[in-house]
Every structure is written in structure tokens, then in C-alpha cells.
Amino acid sequence: MDSDLFKPPAAHLPSHRPLWSHPPHQDVRAETLWRDEWISVIIPNQSLVTDPTICLPGFDLPHRQWSLLNRFRTGKGLCAANQYRWGLRDSLLCSCGTAQPMMHSVDERRPTWFSGGQEELHQATEDAIA
């Protein structure tokens, strides 16, 4: 066991980065590393989450509602644009004739579906989860 701890095995592939190849700094907490990583990358709708270590609004919702809300937050739900990208649909257009990403229903088709916009959807207001 001593040899495993003090002489860990080499990575078999260059893409593998085992924990022991990049030891963390002694004075850095996981929360700090997570927050720094969150700030350094470009993520769609990143402005909605100011601190990734706290629960988002609506966290206490039932699973079905929480999942749907997160699909809109991340833009990774079942919409025409994503179905087209995944090869499940021949067109990325909505019935109104424009491209249909996840936020199309929230931002562009408000009168017919939801009038609150992205920020209200993120805050999980009563209208947003109804």
C-alpha cells in the first residue's frame, strides 16, 4: 500500500488526468475552486447564477417542474433547434417560421405562452411554474 501512495501509477492516456497528477493548493477550498472555474468559463445564461454554491430559486419544486425549469435555464431542452441538431427533426423552425431554441417560447412568443421573460422564469415565480 505504501508504494501506491508514494509512487502512484502513470496515466495510460494523455487525456486522463488522475487526481494525483494535479494536487490542489493547500490553502484552497473546493468552494473557491468551483467559484473560480464558474467565473472563468463562458456559459449560456451564466448571468442568472451569481454564486454557484447556493441553491437556485425553485430548488424545492417537484422534480418534473425543476427539470423543465433547468432545461430553459441551460437551453438544453426538447425544442425544434435541439431536435434538429440531434438529428431527430428535419427543420429547426417553429410553427411561426423562426428558429426555435429553448428561449424562443419565453422571449419571442410571450403573448401566446409566457409573459414574464427569462428573469422571471429563473426566479421561479408562480406564473413561471404554472
N, CA, C and O atoms as CSV, one atom per row, in Angstrom:
chain,resi,resn,atom,element,x,y,z
A,1,MET,N,N,0.822,-1.182,0.000
A,1,MET,CA,C,0.000,0.000,0.000
A,1,MET,C,C,0.873,1.255,0.000
A,1,MET,O,O,0.504,2.261,-0.606
A,2,ASP,N,N,2.012,1.209,0.664
A,2,ASP,CA,C,2.935,2.344,0.686
A,2,ASP,C,C,3.349,2.757,-0.722
A,2,ASP,O,O,3.399,3.944,-1.043
A,3,SER,N,N,3.644,1.764,-1.557
A,3,SER,CA,C,4.109,2.081,-2.907
A,3,SER,C,C,3.010,2.756,-3.733
A,3,SER,O,O,3.301,3.611,-4.569
A,4,ASP,N,N,1.762,2.378,-3.505
A,4,ASP,CA,C,0.653,3.018,-4.222
A,4,ASP,C,C,0.485,4.478,-3.825
A,4,ASP,O,O,0.138,5.315,-4.658
A,5,LEU,N,N,0.729,4.782,-2.564
A,5,LEU,CA,C,0.559,6.154,-2.094
A,5,LEU,C,C,1.707,7.064,-2.509
A,5,LEU,O,O,1.484,8.211,-2.896
A,6,PHE,N,N,2.921,6.562,-2.430
A,6,PHE,CA,C,4.075,7.410,-2.687
A,6,PHE,C,C,4.590,7.331,-4.119
A,6,PHE,O,O,5.327,8.212,-4.560
A,7,LYS,N,N,4.213,6.290,-4.845
A,7,LYS,CA,C,4.583,6.156,-6.256
A,7,LYS,C,C,3.338,5.735,-7.039
A,7,LYS,O,O,3.205,4.568,-7.407
A,8,PRO,N,N,2.425,6.681,-7.296
A,8,PRO,CA,C,1.184,6.325,-7.993
A,8,PRO,C,C,1.465,5.915,-9.439
A,8,PRO,O,O,2.472,6.322,-10.019
A,9,PRO,N,N,0.583,5.116,-10.012
A,9,PRO,CA,C,0.795,4.658,-11.383
A,9,PRO,C,C,0.701,5.820,-12.375
A,9,PRO,O,O,0.036,6.823,-12.115
A,10,ALA,N,N,1.374,5.668,-13.506
A,10,ALA,CA,C,1.334,6.696,-14.551
A,10,ALA,C,C,-0.003,6.620,-15.289
A,10,ALA,O,O,-0.636,5.565,-15.346
A,11,ALA,N,N,-0.414,7.736,-15.843
A,11,ALA,CA,C,-1.642,7.760,-16.644
A,11,ALA,C,C,-1.382,7.015,-17.951
A,11,ALA,O,O,-0.331,7.189,-18.568
A,12,HIS,N,N,-2.334,6.188,-18.372
A,12,HIS,CA,C,-2.155,5.399,-19.586
A,12,HIS,C,C,-2.369,6.235,-20.839
A,12,HIS,O,O,-1.720,6.005,-21.859
A,13,LEU,N,N,-3.260,7.188,-20.767
A,13,LEU,CA,C,-3.551,8.045,-21.910
A,13,LEU,C,C,-3.290,9.502,-21.541
A,13,LEU,O,O,-3.506,9.897,-20.395
A,14,PRO,N,N,-2.829,10.301,-22.495
A,14,PRO,CA,C,-2.568,11.715,-22.189
A,14,PRO,C,C,-3.828,12.467,-21.754
A,14,PRO,O,O,-3.745,13.445,-21.011
A,15,SER,N,N,-4.989,12.014,-22.216
A,15,SER,CA,C,-6.229,12.710,-21.867
A,15,SER,C,C,-6.677,12.427,-20.436
A,15,SER,O,O,-7.489,13.168,-19.883
A,16,HIS,N,N,-6.156,11.366,-19.838
A,16,HIS,CA,C,-6.511,11.055,-18.453
A,16,HIS,C,C,-5.695,11.926,-17.515
A,16,HIS,O,O,-4.473,12.019,-17.632
A,17,ARG,N,N,-6.380,12.552,-16.595
A,17,ARG,CA,C,-5.690,13.401,-15.625
A,17,ARG,C,C,-6.108,12.960,-14.226
A,17,ARG,O,O,-7.050,13.507,-13.653
A,18,PRO,N,N,-5.412,11.980,-13.685
A,18,PRO,CA,C,-5.779,11.496,-12.353
A,18,PRO,C,C,-5.551,12.572,-11.294
A,18,PRO,O,O,-4.787,13.516,-11.500
A,19,LEU,N,N,-6.217,12.413,-10.179
A,19,LEU,CA,C,-6.143,13.393,-9.099
A,19,LEU,C,C,-4.719,13.681,-8.657
A,19,LEU,O,O,-4.377,14.828,-8.370
A,20,TRP,N,N,-3.893,12.657,-8.602
A,20,TRP,CA,C,-2.551,12.846,-8.074
A,20,TRP,C,C,-1.628,13.600,-9.047
A,20,TRP,O,O,-0.547,14.033,-8.645
A,21,SER,N,N,-2.029,13.765,-10.309
A,21,SER,CA,C,-1.165,14.486,-11.248
A,21,SER,C,C,-1.262,16.003,-11.090
A,21,SER,O,O,-0.363,16.725,-11.522
A,22,HIS,N,N,-2.327,16.485,-10.486
A,22,HIS,CA,C,-2.513,17.921,-10.248
A,22,HIS,C,C,-2.991,18.137,-8.819
A,22,HIS,O,O,-4.173,18.398,-8.599
A,23,PRO,N,N,-2.096,18.034,-7.849
A,23,PRO,CA,C,-2.550,18.192,-6.456
A,23,PRO,C,C,-3.032,19.620,-6.195
A,23,PRO,O,O,-2.441,20.572,-6.705
A,24,PRO,N,N,-4.086,19.777,-5.416
A,24,PRO,CA,C,-4.595,21.118,-5.122
A,24,PRO,C,C,-3.660,21.874,-4.187
A,24,PRO,O,O,-2.862,21.276,-3.465
A,25,HIS,N,N,-3.773,23.187,-4.212
A,25,HIS,CA,C,-3.014,24.009,-3.268
A,25,HIS,C,C,-3.563,23.758,-1.870
A,25,HIS,O,O,-4.757,23.512,-1.701
A,26,GLN,N,N,-2.712,23.820,-0.895
A,26,GLN,CA,C,-3.120,23.524,0.481
A,26,GLN,C,C,-4.125,24.525,1.026
A,26,GLN,O,O,-4.965,24.162,1.850
A,27,ASP,N,N,-4.060,25.776,0.584
A,27,ASP,CA,C,-4.913,26.810,1.160
A,27,ASP,C,C,-6.192,27.059,0.360
A,27,ASP,O,O,-6.919,28.005,0.665
A,28,VAL,N,N,-6.487,26.253,-0.640
A,28,VAL,CA,C,-7.653,26.473,-1.487
A,28,VAL,C,C,-8.754,25.486,-1.130
A,28,VAL,O,O,-8.514,24.285,-1.010
A,29,ARG,N,N,-9.964,26.007,-0.962
A,29,ARG,CA,C,-11.124,25.166,-0.676
A,29,ARG,C,C,-11.831,24.804,-1.979
A,29,ARG,O,O,-11.716,25.520,-2.974
A,30,ALA,N,N,-12.555,23.703,-1.968
A,30,ALA,CA,C,-13.285,23.260,-3.153
A,30,ALA,C,C,-14.283,24.318,-3.605
A,30,ALA,O,O,-14.467,24.527,-4.804
A,31,GLU,N,N,-14.925,24.982,-2.658
A,31,GLU,CA,C,-15.899,26.025,-2.990
A,31,GLU,C,C,-15.240,27.161,-3.775
A,31,GLU,O,O,-15.821,27.678,-4.729
A,32,THR,N,N,-14.046,27.541,-3.378
A,32,THR,CA,C,-13.314,28.608,-4.066
A,32,THR,C,C,-12.924,28.177,-5.474
A,32,THR,O,O,-13.061,28.952,-6.420
A,33,LEU,N,N,-12.439,26.948,-5.619
A,33,LEU,CA,C,-12.079,26.432,-6.937
A,33,LEU,C,C,-13.293,26.394,-7.854
A,33,LEU,O,O,-13.204,26.755,-9.027
A,34,TRP,N,N,-14.435,25.953,-7.313
A,34,TRP,CA,C,-15.666,25.856,-8.089
A,34,TRP,C,C,-16.099,27.240,-8.559
A,34,TRP,O,O,-16.440,27.423,-9.727
A,35,ARG,N,N,-16.086,28.206,-7.657
A,35,ARG,CA,C,-16.491,29.570,-7.998
A,35,ARG,C,C,-15.548,30.171,-9.050
A,35,ARG,O,O,-16.008,30.811,-9.995
A,36,ASP,N,N,-14.251,29.970,-8.893
A,36,ASP,CA,C,-13.280,30.490,-9.863
A,36,ASP,C,C,-13.479,29.863,-11.241
A,36,ASP,O,O,-13.417,30.554,-12.258
A,37,GLU,N,N,-13.714,28.567,-11.268
A,37,GLU,CA,C,-13.967,27.878,-12.537
A,37,GLU,C,C,-15.242,28.411,-13.183
A,37,GLU,O,O,-15.280,28.617,-14.396
A,38,TRP,N,N,-16.278,28.633,-12.391
A,38,TRP,CA,C,-17.553,29.139,-12.887
A,38,TRP,C,C,-17.373,30.512,-13.540
A,38,TRP,O,O,-17.957,30.782,-14.590
A,39,ILE,N,N,-16.584,31.357,-12.936
A,39,ILE,CA,C,-16.376,32.708,-13.447
A,39,ILE,C,C,-15.515,32.697,-14.710
A,39,ILE,O,O,-15.692,33.546,-15.583
A,40,SER,N,N,-14.591,31.749,-14.815
A,40,SER,CA,C,-13.628,31.756,-15.916
A,40,SER,C,C,-14.165,31.190,-17.229
A,40,SER,O,O,-13.575,31.457,-18.276
A,41,VAL,N,N,-15.245,30.428,-17.222
A,41,VAL,CA,C,-15.765,29.836,-18.453
A,41,VAL,C,C,-16.972,30.620,-18.962
A,41,VAL,O,O,-17.641,31.321,-18.202
A,42,ILE,N,N,-17.235,30.488,-20.253
A,42,ILE,CA,C,-18.386,31.152,-20.855
A,42,ILE,C,C,-19.512,30.136,-20.949
A,42,ILE,O,O,-19.380,29.106,-21.610
A,43,ILE,N,N,-20.620,30.436,-20.282
A,43,ILE,CA,C,-21.765,29.541,-20.217
A,43,ILE,C,C,-23.005,30.333,-20.606
A,43,ILE,O,O,-23.172,31.463,-20.147
A,44,PRO,N,N,-23.888,29.769,-21.447
A,44,PRO,CA,C,-25.125,30.484,-21.757
A,44,PRO,C,C,-25.923,30.756,-20.475
A,44,PRO,O,O,-26.018,29.891,-19.605
A,45,ASN,N,N,-26.477,31.923,-20.369
A,45,ASN,CA,C,-27.297,32.333,-19.216
A,45,ASN,C,C,-26.510,32.346,-17.912
A,45,ASN,O,O,-27.102,32.227,-16.839
A,46,GLN,N,N,-25.203,32.485,-17.980
A,46,GLN,CA,C,-24.365,32.497,-16.780
A,46,GLN,C,C,-24.743,33.644,-15.850
A,46,GLN,O,O,-24.567,33.542,-14.636
A,47,SER,N,N,-25.258,34.730,-16.409
A,47,SER,CA,C,-25.617,35.891,-15.589
A,47,SER,C,C,-26.750,35.582,-14.617
A,47,SER,O,O,-26.948,36.314,-13.647
A,48,LEU,N,N,-27.493,34.512,-14.866
A,48,LEU,CA,C,-28.590,34.148,-13.964
A,48,LEU,C,C,-28.069,33.634,-12.627
A,48,LEU,O,O,-28.739,33.783,-11.605
A,49,VAL,N,N,-26.891,33.035,-12.623
A,49,VAL,CA,C,-26.335,32.435,-11.413
A,49,VAL,C,C,-25.134,33.262,-10.965
A,49,VAL,O,O,-24.074,33.218,-11.588
A,50,THR,N,N,-25.307,34.007,-9.894
A,50,THR,CA,C,-24.217,34.848,-9.401
A,50,THR,C,C,-23.258,34.072,-8.506
A,50,THR,O,O,-22.062,34.365,-8.482
A,51,ASP,N,N,-23.764,33.088,-7.774
A,51,ASP,CA,C,-22.925,32.273,-6.897
A,51,ASP,C,C,-23.320,30.808,-7.079
A,51,ASP,O,O,-24.410,30.420,-6.659
A,52,PRO,N,N,-22.466,29.984,-7.693
A,52,PRO,CA,C,-22.829,28.598,-7.963
A,52,PRO,C,C,-22.912,27.719,-6.716
A,52,PRO,O,O,-23.295,26.553,-6.814
A,53,THR,N,N,-22.563,28.252,-5.558
A,53,THR,CA,C,-22.585,27.439,-4.343
A,53,THR,C,C,-23.900,27.542,-3.583
A,53,THR,O,O,-24.082,26.853,-2.578
A,54,ILE,N,N,-24.827,28.391,-4.041
A,54,ILE,CA,C,-26.123,28.496,-3.364
A,54,ILE,C,C,-27.208,27.904,-4.260
A,54,ILE,O,O,-27.073,27.881,-5.483
A,55,CYS,N,N,-28.267,27.433,-3.648
A,55,CYS,CA,C,-29.366,26.821,-4.390
A,55,CYS,C,C,-30.076,27.865,-5.242
A,55,CYS,O,O,-30.245,29.011,-4.827
A,56,LEU,N,N,-30.484,27.460,-6.424
A,56,LEU,CA,C,-31.212,28.345,-7.325
A,56,LEU,C,C,-32.661,28.473,-6.887
A,56,LEU,O,O,-33.177,27.600,-6.188
A,57,PRO,N,N,-33.329,29.559,-7.293
A,57,PRO,CA,C,-34.758,29.679,-6.997
A,57,PRO,C,C,-35.513,28.495,-7.601
A,57,PRO,O,O,-35.226,28.079,-8.724
A,58,GLY,N,N,-36.462,27.965,-6.867
A,58,GLY,CA,C,-37.240,26.829,-7.331
A,58,GLY,C,C,-36.628,25.490,-7.000
A,58,GLY,O,O,-37.148,24.460,-7.429
A,59,PHE,N,N,-35.536,25.466,-6.250
A,59,PHE,CA,C,-34.851,24.217,-5.920
A,59,PHE,C,C,-35.771,23.235,-5.199
A,59,PHE,O,O,-35.591,22.022,-5.298
A,60,ASP,N,N,-36.749,23.760,-4.478
A,60,ASP,CA,C,-37.658,22.910,-3.711
A,60,ASP,C,C,-38.873,22.451,-4.521
A,60,ASP,O,O,-39.771,21.821,-3.963
A,61,LEU,N,N,-38.922,22.748,-5.805
A,61,LEU,CA,C,-40.038,22.322,-6.650
A,61,LEU,C,C,-40.002,20.809,-6.866
A,61,LEU,O,O,-38.955,20.184,-6.700
A,62,PRO,N,N,-41.139,20.222,-7.236
A,62,PRO,CA,C,-41.124,18.803,-7.615
A,62,PRO,C,C,-40.170,18.582,-8.798
A,62,PRO,O,O,-39.908,19.498,-9.578
A,63,HIS,N,N,-39.664,17.368,-8.915
A,63,HIS,CA,C,-38.626,17.047,-9.899
A,63,HIS,C,C,-39.019,17.441,-11.324
A,63,HIS,O,O,-38.203,18.006,-12.052
A,64,ARG,N,N,-40.242,17.153,-11.723
A,64,ARG,CA,C,-40.670,17.448,-13.100
A,64,ARG,C,C,-40.581,18.940,-13.401
A,64,ARG,O,O,-40.069,19.332,-14.450
A,65,GLN,N,N,-41.075,19.773,-12.489
A,65,GLN,CA,C,-41.031,21.222,-12.693
A,65,GLN,C,C,-39.592,21.735,-12.633
A,65,GLN,O,O,-39.203,22.584,-13.436
A,66,TRP,N,N,-38.809,21.230,-11.695
A,66,TRP,CA,C,-37.412,21.649,-11.551
A,66,TRP,C,C,-36.618,21.305,-12.813
A,66,TRP,O,O,-35.825,22.121,-13.285
A,67,SER,N,N,-36.823,20.116,-13.358
A,67,SER,CA,C,-36.114,19.698,-14.566
A,67,SER,C,C,-36.471,20.585,-15.751
A,67,SER,O,O,-35.593,21.004,-16.506
A,68,LEU,N,N,-37.761,20.870,-15.915
A,68,LEU,CA,C,-38.191,21.720,-17.021
A,68,LEU,C,C,-37.619,23.127,-16.876
A,68,LEU,O,O,-37.163,23.720,-17.854
A,69,LEU,N,N,-37.642,23.653,-15.674
A,69,LEU,CA,C,-37.084,24.979,-15.415
A,69,LEU,C,C,-35.593,25.010,-15.766
A,69,LEU,O,O,-35.122,25.969,-16.377
A,70,ASN,N,N,-34.861,23.980,-15.389
A,70,ASN,CA,C,-33.428,23.926,-15.696
A,70,ASN,C,C,-33.159,23.735,-17.182
A,70,ASN,O,O,-32.132,24.187,-17.688
A,71,ARG,N,N,-34.063,23.076,-17.882
A,71,ARG,CA,C,-33.891,22.946,-19.332
A,71,ARG,C,C,-33.967,24.310,-20.002
A,71,ARG,O,O,-33.242,24.575,-20.962
A,72,PHE,N,N,-34.839,25.173,-19.502
A,72,PHE,CA,C,-34.901,26.531,-20.043
A,72,PHE,C,C,-33.687,27.341,-19.619
A,72,PHE,O,O,-33.154,28.117,-20.413
A,73,ARG,N,N,-33.245,27.172,-18.388
A,73,ARG,CA,C,-32.069,27.919,-17.915
A,73,ARG,C,C,-30.828,27.584,-18.730
A,73,ARG,O,O,-30.042,28.473,-19.056
A,74,THR,N,N,-30.648,26.318,-19.059
A,74,THR,CA,C,-29.443,25.878,-19.759
A,74,THR,C,C,-29.594,25.848,-21.276
A,74,THR,O,O,-28.596,25.772,-21.993
A,75,GLY,N,N,-30.824,25.908,-21.772
A,75,GLY,CA,C,-31.053,25.859,-23.213
A,75,GLY,C,C,-30.902,24.470,-23.794
A,75,GLY,O,O,-30.707,24.330,-25.001
A,76,LYS,N,N,-30.988,23.426,-22.956
A,76,LYS,CA,C,-30.747,22.058,-23.409
A,76,LYS,C,C,-32.003,21.196,-23.417
A,76,LYS,O,O,-31.909,19.972,-23.319
A,77,GLY,N,N,-33.165,21.805,-23.531
A,77,GLY,CA,C,-34.406,21.047,-23.507
A,77,GLY,C,C,-34.824,20.564,-24.880
A,77,GLY,O,O,-34.087,20.705,-25.856
A,78,LEU,N,N,-36.013,19.995,-24.944
A,78,LEU,CA,C,-36.552,19.421,-26.162
A,78,LEU,C,C,-37.254,20.509,-26.973
A,78,LEU,O,O,-38.455,20.732,-26.815
A,79,CYS,N,N,-36.509,21.176,-27.829
A,79,CYS,CA,C,-37.059,22.214,-28.699
A,79,CYS,C,C,-36.684,21.855,-30.136
A,79,CYS,O,O,-35.882,20.949,-30.362
A,80,ALA,N,N,-37.260,22.562,-31.102
A,80,ALA,CA,C,-37.005,22.241,-32.508
A,80,ALA,C,C,-35.526,22.373,-32.864
A,80,ALA,O,O,-34.989,21.537,-33.590
A,81,ALA,N,N,-34.865,23.417,-32.360
A,81,ALA,CA,C,-33.447,23.621,-32.686
A,81,ALA,C,C,-32.586,22.469,-32.173
A,81,ALA,O,O,-31.703,21.992,-32.886
A,82,ASN,N,N,-32.834,22.022,-30.950
A,82,ASN,CA,C,-32.049,20.905,-30.403
A,82,ASN,C,C,-32.396,19.594,-31.095
A,82,ASN,O,O,-31.505,18.790,-31.370
A,83,GLN,N,N,-33.672,19.365,-31.381
A,83,GLN,CA,C,-34.055,18.146,-32.088
A,83,GLN,C,C,-33.405,18.097,-33.470
A,83,GLN,O,O,-32.974,17.035,-33.921
A,84,TYR,N,N,-33.335,19.237,-34.134
A,84,TYR,CA,C,-32.668,19.319,-35.436
A,84,TYR,C,C,-31.174,19.011,-35.283
A,84,TYR,O,O,-30.612,18.261,-36.081
A,85,ARG,N,N,-30.539,19.580,-34.273
A,85,ARG,CA,C,-29.113,19.357,-34.011
A,85,ARG,C,C,-28.838,17.885,-33.715
A,85,ARG,O,O,-27.799,17.355,-34.110
A,86,TRP,N,N,-29.761,17.226,-33.026
A,86,TRP,CA,C,-29.576,15.822,-32.646
A,86,TRP,C,C,-30.003,14.852,-33.748
A,86,TRP,O,O,-29.891,13.638,-33.580
A,87,GLY,N,N,-30.494,15.380,-34.878
A,87,GLY,CA,C,-30.925,14.540,-35.983
A,87,GLY,C,C,-32.299,13.924,-35.797
A,87,GLY,O,O,-32.613,12.930,-36.452
A,88,LEU,N,N,-33.124,14.477,-34.929
A,88,LEU,CA,C,-34.453,13.939,-34.662
A,88,LEU,C,C,-35.552,14.686,-35.413
A,88,LEU,O,O,-36.722,14.311,-35.345
A,89,ARG,N,N,-35.175,15.737,-36.124
A,89,ARG,CA,C,-36.157,16.575,-36.806
A,89,ARG,C,C,-35.511,17.141,-38.071
A,89,ARG,O,O,-34.300,17.360,-38.112
A,90,ASP,N,N,-36.327,17.376,-39.103
A,90,ASP,CA,C,-35.806,17.870,-40.373
A,90,ASP,C,C,-35.606,19.377,-40.409
A,90,ASP,O,O,-34.865,19.881,-41.253
A,91,SER,N,N,-36.251,20.098,-39.513
A,91,SER,CA,C,-36.166,21.556,-39.537
A,91,SER,C,C,-36.018,22.104,-38.121
A,91,SER,O,O,-36.527,21.520,-37.165
A,92,LEU,N,N,-35.315,23.234,-37.997
A,92,LEU,CA,C,-35.184,23.858,-36.681
A,92,LEU,C,C,-36.201,24.979,-36.496
A,92,LEU,O,O,-36.119,25.740,-35.531
A,93,LEU,N,N,-37.164,25.086,-37.421
A,93,LEU,CA,C,-38.134,26.171,-37.371
A,93,LEU,C,C,-39.344,25.847,-36.506
A,93,LEU,O,O,-39.791,24.703,-36.427
A,94,CYS,N,N,-39.854,26.880,-35.867
A,94,CYS,CA,C,-41.073,26.819,-35.064
A,94,CYS,C,C,-42.271,26.932,-36.015
A,94,CYS,O,O,-42.092,27.217,-37.199
A,95,SER,N,N,-43.461,26.716,-35.520
A,95,SER,CA,C,-44.658,26.872,-36.342
A,95,SER,C,C,-44.850,28.317,-36.798
A,95,SER,O,O,-45.566,28.565,-37.768
A,96,CYS,N,N,-44.220,29.271,-36.115
A,96,CYS,CA,C,-44.323,30.680,-36.517
A,96,CYS,C,C,-43.314,31.028,-37.610
A,96,CYS,O,O,-43.345,32.142,-38.132
A,97,GLY,N,N,-42.414,30.096,-37.973
A,97,GLY,CA,C,-41.490,30.310,-39.073
A,97,GLY,C,C,-40.092,30.750,-38.693
A,97,GLY,O,O,-39.245,30.898,-39.574
A,98,THR,N,N,-39.816,30.964,-37.419
A,98,THR,CA,C,-38.469,31.357,-36.995
A,98,THR,C,C,-37.792,30.183,-36.290
A,98,THR,O,O,-38.444,29.211,-35.907
A,99,ALA,N,N,-36.479,30.291,-36.126
A,99,ALA,CA,C,-35.738,29.241,-35.416
A,99,ALA,C,C,-36.269,29.127,-33.992
A,99,ALA,O,O,-36.646,30.126,-33.380
A,100,GLN,N,N,-36.294,27.907,-33.470
A,100,GLN,CA,C,-36.888,27.674,-32.159
A,100,GLN,C,C,-35.891,27.091,-31.169
A,100,GLN,O,O,-35.912,25.886,-30.920
A,101,PRO,N,N,-34.998,27.933,-30.584
A,101,PRO,CA,C,-34.215,27.459,-29.441
A,101,PRO,C,C,-35.104,27.459,-28.200
A,101,PRO,O,O,-36.264,27.864,-28.278
A,102,MET,N,N,-34.590,27.020,-27.072
A,102,MET,CA,C,-35.409,26.923,-25.855
A,102,MET,C,C,-36.039,28.253,-25.450
A,102,MET,O,O,-37.205,28.277,-25.056
A,103,MET,N,N,-35.309,29.347,-25.534
A,103,MET,CA,C,-35.832,30.627,-25.061
A,103,MET,C,C,-36.783,31.286,-26.047
A,103,MET,O,O,-37.320,32.353,-25.744
A,104,HIS,N,N,-37.014,30.693,-27.215
A,104,HIS,CA,C,-37.935,31.262,-28.198
A,104,HIS,C,C,-39.330,31.425,-27.603
A,104,HIS,O,O,-39.976,32.454,-27.799
A,105,SER,N,N,-39.786,30.417,-26.884
A,105,SER,CA,C,-41.121,30.479,-26.279
A,105,SER,C,C,-41.204,31.537,-25.193
A,105,SER,O,O,-42.263,32.125,-24.971
A,106,VAL,N,N,-40.099,31.778,-24.524
A,106,VAL,CA,C,-40.091,32.745,-23.422
A,106,VAL,C,C,-39.896,34.163,-23.936
A,106,VAL,O,O,-40.617,35.073,-23.527
A,107,ASP,N,N,-38.933,34.360,-24.826
A,107,ASP,CA,C,-38.580,35.709,-25.268
A,107,ASP,C,C,-39.404,36.215,-26.444
A,107,ASP,O,O,-39.800,37.380,-26.454
A,108,GLU,N,N,-39.672,35.370,-27.433
A,108,GLU,CA,C,-40.285,35.844,-28.664
A,108,GLU,C,C,-41.768,35.531,-28.780
A,108,GLU,O,O,-42.478,36.235,-29.498
A,109,ARG,N,N,-42.261,34.506,-28.106
A,109,ARG,CA,C,-43.670,34.141,-28.225
A,109,ARG,C,C,-44.402,34.385,-26.916
A,109,ARG,O,O,-45.338,33.658,-26.581
A,110,ARG,N,N,-43.990,35.388,-26.185
A,110,ARG,CA,C,-44.575,35.676,-24.873
A,110,ARG,C,C,-46.097,35.749,-24.850
A,110,ARG,O,O,-46.716,35.130,-23.984
A,111,PRO,N,N,-46.724,36.480,-25.770
A,111,PRO,CA,C,-48.183,36.607,-25.656
A,111,PRO,C,C,-48.920,35.277,-25.694
A,111,PRO,O,O,-49.996,35.150,-25.110
A,112,THR,N,N,-48.350,34.277,-26.379
A,112,THR,CA,C,-49.060,33.009,-26.503
A,112,THR,C,C,-48.681,31.982,-25.453
A,112,THR,O,O,-49.405,31.005,-25.260
A,113,TRP,N,N,-47.543,32.185,-24.759
A,113,TRP,CA,C,-47.133,31.142,-23.829
A,113,TRP,C,C,-46.824,31.671,-22.440
A,113,TRP,O,O,-47.425,31.228,-21.462
A,114,PHE,N,N,-45.906,32.602,-22.340
A,114,PHE,CA,C,-45.462,33.070,-21.030
A,114,PHE,C,C,-45.040,34.524,-21.159
A,114,PHE,O,O,-44.257,34.862,-22.047
A,115,SER,N,N,-45.540,35.380,-20.299
A,115,SER,CA,C,-45.292,36.815,-20.448
A,115,SER,C,C,-44.169,37.340,-19.561
A,115,SER,O,O,-43.873,38.533,-19.613
A,116,GLY,N,N,-43.541,36.512,-18.760
A,116,GLY,CA,C,-42.587,37.002,-17.774
A,116,GLY,C,C,-41.169,37.218,-18.240
A,116,GLY,O,O,-40.482,38.070,-17.678
A,117,GLY,N,N,-40.697,36.502,-19.225
A,117,GLY,CA,C,-39.316,36.637,-19.672
A,117,GLY,C,C,-38.365,35.738,-18.905
A,117,GLY,O,O,-38.755,35.047,-17.964
A,118,GLN,N,N,-37.123,35.763,-19.324
A,118,GLN,CA,C,-36.113,34.860,-18.779
A,118,GLN,C,C,-35.859,35.073,-17.287
A,118,GLN,O,O,-35.715,34.101,-16.546
A,119,GLU,N,N,-35.801,36.314,-16.842
A,119,GLU,CA,C,-35.504,36.582,-15.429
A,119,GLU,C,C,-36.613,36.046,-14.523
A,119,GLU,O,O,-36.331,35.463,-13.475
A,120,GLU,N,N,-37.860,36.237,-14.917
A,120,GLU,CA,C,-38.972,35.729,-14.103
A,120,GLU,C,C,-38.989,34.202,-14.110
A,120,GLU,O,O,-39.303,33.571,-13.101
A,121,LEU,N,N,-38.650,33.621,-15.247
A,121,LEU,CA,C,-38.555,32.166,-15.323
A,121,LEU,C,C,-37.469,31.666,-14.375
A,121,LEU,O,O,-37.662,30.671,-13.676
A,122,HIS,N,N,-36.341,32.347,-14.352
A,122,HIS,CA,C,-35.247,31.957,-13.459
A,122,HIS,C,C,-35.639,32.085,-11.987
A,122,HIS,O,O,-35.249,31.252,-11.169
A,123,GLN,N,N,-36.399,33.109,-11.647
A,123,GLN,CA,C,-36.808,33.320,-10.260
A,123,GLN,C,C,-37.892,32.338,-9.820
A,123,GLN,O,O,-38.261,32.311,-8.646
A,124,ALA,N,N,-38.406,31.529,-10.753
A,124,ALA,CA,C,-39.416,30.500,-10.461
A,124,ALA,C,C,-40.643,31.104,-9.795
A,124,ALA,O,O,-41.120,30.599,-8.779
A,125,THR,N,N,-41.150,32.186,-10.371
A,125,THR,CA,C,-42.351,32.823,-9.831
A,125,THR,C,C,-43.559,31.927,-10.064
A,125,THR,O,O,-43.471,30.928,-10.777
A,126,GLU,N,N,-44.682,32.284,-9.463
A,126,GLU,CA,C,-45.911,31.493,-9.615
A,126,GLU,C,C,-46.306,31.366,-11.085
A,126,GLU,O,O,-46.682,30.282,-11.530
A,127,ASP,N,N,-46.225,32.468,-11.847
A,127,ASP,CA,C,-46.570,32.417,-13.270
A,127,ASP,C,C,-45.618,31.514,-14.042
A,127,ASP,O,O,-46.035,30.825,-14.973
A,128,ALA,N,N,-44.359,31.512,-13.667
A,128,ALA,CA,C,-43.358,30.723,-14.381
A,128,ALA,C,C,-43.557,29.226,-14.183
A,128,ALA,O,O,-43.320,28.451,-15.110
A,129,ILE,N,N,-43.981,28.806,-13.015
A,129,ILE,CA,C,-44.113,27.365,-12.761
A,129,ILE,C,C,-45.530,26.858,-12.959
A,129,ILE,O,O,-45.790,25.666,-12.793
A,130,ALA,N,N,-46.442,27.741,-13.308
A,130,ALA,CA,C,-47.844,27.331,-13.528
A,130,ALA,C,C,-47.986,26.565,-14.818
A,130,ALA,O,O,-49.088,26.142,-15.168
